[in-house]
Amino acid sequence: MTFKGIQLTQHDRVTHAELADIDEAGLPDGDVDVDVEWSTLNYKDGLAITGKGAVVRSWPMVPGIDFAGTVRESRNPAWQAGDKVVLTGWGLGETRWGGLAERVRVPAEWLLKLPAGISARDAMVHGTAGVTAALCVLALQKHGVTPEQGEVLVTGSAGGVGSVAIALLASLGFQVVASTGRTSEHAYLQALGAARVVDRTTLSEPGKPLQKESWAAVVDTVGSHTLANACAATKSDGAVAACGLAQGADFPSTVMPFILRGVCLYGINSVYQSNAHRAAAWALLAQHVSAQRLASMAVEIPLSAAIATASAVLAGQTRGRTLVKVAG
């Protein structure tokens, strides 16, 4: 039996992506088979599909770092046919066949029950980006950051993680400052809850190692000079949650913000997290991101359009969440 999916192969170090009929005999080992209903296109998926980043670790590969769907067959008592499930991370689309296909096979312990009140579609509007944003916010809360301490900066704000982070922080009462290079997205960002929007060029160039104290906290999805400038302008005893590297993986900073102001830099790893932390992130999303704001973030495409859309994701030409309808 075959199913439709995006399949990546590599020849002479060149990645080839196609929508193919995949034989279920090729599915990896695992004890739960899931019929995928929805997946997403993330920055990492764009790198994998275009071959512009060393994301894929084994070939052939089905990309897609997350999915939501229905259990088709389970060989583990934890799950039964018909259960509604969601999965983000765990190397999906990198070392393990991912969600951009009609069928997936995974270890039972990777799955989470679809949160109450969240449909499979809405779960993927959140997806990996939403879970990552929630983990960032949980880190800031654990640090003790409160709305009374001042503005919170969100970089790369028109992207998936940035969009959800704005909605979450605004719902929690924070004054959110959104950084973006796209003036056309100002109304979108303000509708999500941003109090004001700043041009990303004020952050993306080399800056002083210690700058005016501006931010109580930061959610950074960009890395490189943007992250360095964000740390340099964070208030004393503030916190920065770093989760992305769209500008670069380098960190051209000094220790000055950390030893002179006590700024704390949290690294957010959304791929390998305990299910307890994942469940906490989903609970935060379910409670604080309204259906209206979810709807405003989502652009829906069919599975057949995923390959063509991957380049647009990398070029920053999409906003919010790119939702992939896999089933049907």
C-alpha positions as CSV (number, residue, x, y, z in Angstrom):
1,M,0.0,0.0,0.0
2,T,1.2,3.5,-0.8
3,F,0.5,7.0,0.5
4,K,1.3,10.5,-0.7
5,G,4.1,12.4,0.8
6,I,7.0,14.8,0.2
7,Q,10.2,12.7,-0.3
8,L,13.7,14.1,-0.2
9,T,16.6,12.4,-1.8
10,Q,20.2,13.5,-2.3
11,H,22.5,12.8,-5.2
12,D,26.0,14.4,-5.5
13,R,25.1,16.5,-2.4
14,V,22.2,18.1,-4.2
15,T,18.8,17.7,-2.6
16,H,15.8,16.6,-4.7
17,A,12.2,17.1,-3.4
18,E,9.1,15.5,-4.9
19,L,5.5,14.7,-4.1
20,A,5.7,10.9,-4.4
21,D,3.7,7.7,-3.8
22,I,5.6,6.2,-0.8
23,D,5.4,2.5,0.0
24,E,4.3,1.9,3.6
25,A,7.0,-0.9,3.7
26,G,9.5,1.9,3.9
27,L,8.1,3.4,7.2
28,P,10.7,3.4,10.0
29,D,10.4,1.2,13.1
30,G,7.8,2.4,15.7
31,D,4.8,1.2,17.6
32,V,2.1,3.7,16.5
33,D,0.9,4.5,13.0
34,V,-0.9,7.8,12.5
35,D,-3.0,9.2,9.7
36,V,-1.7,12.7,9.4
37,E,-4.4,15.4,8.9
38,W,-2.4,18.6,9.3
39,S,1.3,19.6,9.3
40,T,3.2,22.9,8.8
41,L,6.0,24.5,7.0
42,N,8.7,25.9,9.3
43,Y,12.0,27.5,8.7
44,K,13.7,24.2,9.3
45,D,11.4,22.5,6.8
46,G,12.4,25.1,4.3
47,L,16.1,24.4,4.8
48,A,15.4,20.6,4.4
49,I,13.3,20.9,1.3
50,T,15.6,23.3,-0.5
51,G,18.8,21.7,0.7
52,K,20.1,25.0,1.9
53,G,20.9,23.7,5.4
54,A,22.4,20.6,6.8
55,V,19.1,19.6,8.4
56,V,18.5,16.1,7.0
57,R,20.7,13.4,8.6
58,S,19.6,10.3,6.7
59,W,18.2,9.6,3.2
60,P,15.6,9.3,1.9
61,M,13.7,11.6,4.2
62,V,10.1,12.8,4.6
63,P,10.3,16.4,5.9
64,G,7.9,18.0,8.4
65,I,8.9,18.7,12.0
66,D,5.4,18.3,13.4
67,F,1.9,16.9,12.7
68,A,-1.6,16.3,14.2
69,G,-3.8,13.4,13.2
70,T,-5.5,10.2,14.2
71,V,-4.0,6.9,15.4
72,R,-4.5,4.3,12.7
73,E,-2.9,1.4,14.4
74,S,-1.1,1.0,17.7
75,R,1.1,-1.8,19.0
76,N,1.4,-0.1,22.4
77,P,-1.4,-0.1,25.0
78,A,-0.9,3.6,25.6
79,W,-2.7,4.4,22.4
80,Q,-5.7,3.1,20.6
81,A,-7.0,3.4,17.0
82,G,-9.0,6.6,16.8
83,D,-7.0,8.6,19.3
84,K,-6.4,12.2,18.4
85,V,-2.7,13.0,18.8
86,V,-0.1,15.7,18.1
87,L,3.7,15.5,17.9
88,T,6.4,18.2,17.6
89,G,10.2,17.8,17.6
90,W,12.0,14.6,18.5
91,G,14.1,14.9,15.3
92,L,11.0,14.6,13.0
93,G,12.0,15.6,9.5
94,E,15.7,15.4,10.4
95,T,16.6,11.9,11.6
96,R,13.1,10.5,11.4
97,W,10.4,10.6,8.7
98,G,8.2,13.6,9.4
99,G,4.7,14.9,9.0
100,L,4.5,16.1,5.4
101,A,3.0,12.8,4.4
102,E,-0.4,11.1,4.8
103,R,1.1,8.4,7.1
104,V,3.7,8.4,9.8
105,R,5.1,5.8,12.2
106,V,6.6,6.9,15.6
107,P,7.5,5.6,19.0
108,A,4.5,5.8,21.4
109,E,6.3,7.9,24.0
110,W,6.7,10.8,21.5
111,L,3.0,11.4,21.1
112,L,0.8,13.7,23.1
113,K,-3.0,13.6,23.3
114,L,-4.5,16.5,21.4
115,P,-5.3,19.1,24.1
116,A,-8.9,19.5,25.1
117,G,-10.7,22.1,23.0
118,I,-8.0,22.2,20.3
119,S,-8.8,20.7,16.9
120,A,-6.1,19.0,14.8
121,R,-6.0,22.0,12.6
122,D,-5.7,24.5,15.4
123,A,-3.0,22.3,17.0
124,M,-0.9,22.8,13.8
125,V,-1.6,26.6,13.7
126,H,0.4,26.4,16.9
127,G,2.7,23.5,15.9
128,T,6.4,23.6,16.7
129,A,6.4,27.4,16.5
130,G,3.7,27.7,19.1
131,V,5.3,25.2,21.4
132,T,8.6,27.0,21.0
133,A,7.0,30.4,21.8
134,A,5.3,28.9,24.8
135,L,8.6,27.4,26.1
136,C,10.2,30.9,25.7
137,V,7.4,32.5,27.7
138,L,7.5,29.8,30.4
139,A,11.3,30.5,30.8
140,L,10.6,34.2,31.2
141,Q,7.9,33.5,33.8
142,K,10.2,31.1,35.7
143,H,12.8,33.9,35.8
144,G,10.2,36.1,37.5
145,V,9.5,38.6,34.7
146,T,6.2,40.5,35.2
147,P,4.3,43.1,33.1
148,E,5.1,45.8,35.7
149,Q,8.8,45.6,34.8
150,G,8.5,47.0,31.4
151,E,8.4,46.2,27.7
152,V,9.2,42.8,26.2
153,L,10.8,42.7,22.8
154,V,10.0,40.0,20.3
155,T,12.3,39.7,17.3
156,G,11.4,38.1,14.0
157,S,7.9,39.0,15.0
158,A,6.0,38.3,11.8
159,G,7.3,34.7,11.7
160,G,5.6,31.7,13.3
161,V,7.3,31.8,16.7
162,G,7.2,35.6,16.9
163,S,3.5,35.7,16.1
164,V,2.5,33.3,18.8
165,A,4.9,34.9,21.3
166,I,3.2,38.3,20.8
167,A,-0.2,36.8,21.2
168,L,0.8,34.9,24.4
169,L,2.6,37.8,26.0
170,A,-0.1,40.3,25.2
171,S,-2.7,37.9,26.7
172,L,-0.6,37.7,29.8
173,G,-0.7,41.5,30.2
174,F,2.8,42.4,28.8
175,Q,3.6,45.5,26.7
176,V,5.0,43.8,23.6
177,V,7.4,45.5,21.2
178,A,7.6,43.7,17.8
179,S,10.7,43.9,15.7
180,T,10.2,43.4,11.9
181,G,11.7,44.5,8.6
182,R,8.3,44.4,6.9
183,T,6.3,47.6,7.3
184,S,3.3,46.0,5.6
185,E,2.9,43.7,8.7
186,H,2.5,46.5,11.3
187,A,-1.3,46.2,11.3
188,Y,-1.1,42.4,11.6
189,L,1.4,42.6,14.5
190,Q,-0.7,45.1,16.4
191,A,-3.8,43.0,15.9
192,L,-1.9,40.1,17.6
193,G,-1.3,42.4,20.6
194,A,1.9,44.3,19.9
195,A,1.8,47.7,21.6
196,R,4.3,49.1,19.1
197,V,6.5,48.0,16.2
198,V,10.2,48.8,15.6
199,D,12.3,48.4,12.5
200,R,14.6,45.4,12.7
201,T,17.5,47.5,11.3
202,T,17.8,49.1,14.7
203,L,18.9,45.7,16.0
204,S,20.5,43.8,13.1
205,E,23.7,45.8,12.7
206,P,26.8,45.7,15.0
207,G,26.2,47.6,18.2
208,K,27.7,48.7,21.5
209,P,28.3,45.8,24.0
210,L,26.2,47.7,26.6
211,Q,23.3,49.9,25.6
212,K,20.4,51.9,27.1
213,E,18.3,49.6,29.3
214,S,15.1,49.1,27.3
215,W,13.7,45.7,27.7
216,A,12.5,43.8,30.7
217,A,12.8,40.6,28.7
218,V,13.3,39.4,25.1
219,V,12.1,36.5,22.9
220,D,14.6,36.3,20.1
221,T,14.1,34.2,17.0
222,V,16.9,35.7,15.0
223,G,20.3,35.3,16.6
224,S,23.6,36.9,15.5
225,H,23.8,40.8,15.9
226,T,20.1,41.0,16.8
227,L,20.5,38.7,19.8
228,A,23.7,40.5,20.8
229,N,21.9,43.9,20.7
230,A,18.9,42.6,22.5
231,C,21.1,41.4,25.4
232,A,23.0,44.7,25.4
233,A,19.7,46.6,25.9
234,T,18.0,44.3,28.4
235,K,17.4,45.8,31.9
236,S,19.3,44.7,35.0
237,D,18.3,41.2,36.1
238,G,16.2,40.8,32.9
239,A,16.0,37.7,30.8
240,V,16.4,36.8,27.1
241,A,15.0,33.6,25.6
242,A,16.9,32.6,22.4
243,C,15.3,30.1,20.1
244,G,16.3,30.9,16.5
245,L,19.0,31.8,14.1
246,A,17.4,33.3,11.1
247,Q,20.1,36.0,10.9
248,G,22.9,33.7,11.8
249,A,24.2,31.2,14.3
250,D,27.0,33.5,15.5
251,F,26.7,35.5,18.8
252,P,29.0,38.6,18.4
253,S,28.6,39.8,22.0
254,T,30.6,40.3,25.2
255,V,30.0,39.2,28.8
256,M,29.2,42.7,29.8
257,P,25.4,42.5,29.9
258,F,25.7,39.3,31.9
259,I,28.2,40.3,34.6
260,L,27.4,44.1,34.8
261,R,23.6,43.8,34.7
262,G,22.9,40.2,35.6
263,V,21.1,39.6,32.4
264,C,20.2,35.9,32.0
265,L,20.2,34.2,28.6
266,Y,18.0,31.2,28.2
267,G,18.5,28.8,25.3
268,I,15.3,27.2,24.2
269,N,15.5,23.7,22.8
270,S,12.0,22.7,21.5
271,V,13.2,19.5,19.8
272,Y,14.1,17.4,22.8
273,Q,11.9,18.3,25.8
274,S,10.1,16.1,28.3
275,N,6.5,15.5,27.8
276,A,5.8,17.3,31.0
277,H,7.3,20.5,29.6
278,R,5.5,20.0,26.3
279,A,2.2,19.6,28.1
280,A,2.8,22.8,30.1
281,A,3.5,24.6,26.8
282,W,0.3,23.3,25.3
283,A,-1.7,24.3,28.3
284,L,-0.4,27.8,28.1
285,L,-1.3,28.0,24.4
286,A,-4.8,26.6,25.0
287,Q,-5.5,29.1,27.8
288,H,-4.0,32.3,26.3
289,V,-4.3,32.2,22.5
290,S,-7.8,32.9,21.3
291,A,-9.4,31.2,18.3
292,Q,-9.6,34.7,16.7
293,R,-5.9,35.3,17.0
294,L,-5.2,31.7,15.8
295,A,-7.2,32.3,12.7
296,S,-5.4,35.5,11.9
297,M,-2.0,33.7,12.0
298,A,-2.8,30.9,9.6
299,V,-2.3,30.6,5.8
300,E,-3.4,27.2,4.5
301,I,-1.8,25.3,1.6
302,P,-2.3,21.8,0.2
303,L,0.5,19.2,0.5
304,S,1.1,19.6,-3.2
305,A,2.2,23.2,-2.7
306,A,4.6,22.6,0.1
307,I,7.7,22.2,-2.1
308,A,7.1,25.5,-3.9
309,T,6.3,27.4,-0.7
310,A,9.5,26.3,1.1
311,S,11.7,28.9,-0.6
312,A,9.2,31.6,0.3
313,V,9.5,30.6,4.0
314,L,13.2,30.9,3.9
315,A,13.0,34.3,2.1
316,G,10.8,35.7,4.9
317,Q,7.9,36.1,2.4
318,T,5.4,34.3,4.6
319,R,3.9,35.5,7.8
320,G,2.5,33.8,10.8
321,R,1.9,30.0,10.4
322,T,2.0,28.2,7.1
323,L,-0.5,25.3,7.6
324,V,-0.3,22.2,5.4
325,K,-3.5,20.3,4.8
326,V,-2.2,16.7,4.4
327,A,-5.4,14.6,4.5
328,G,-7.7,14.7,1.5
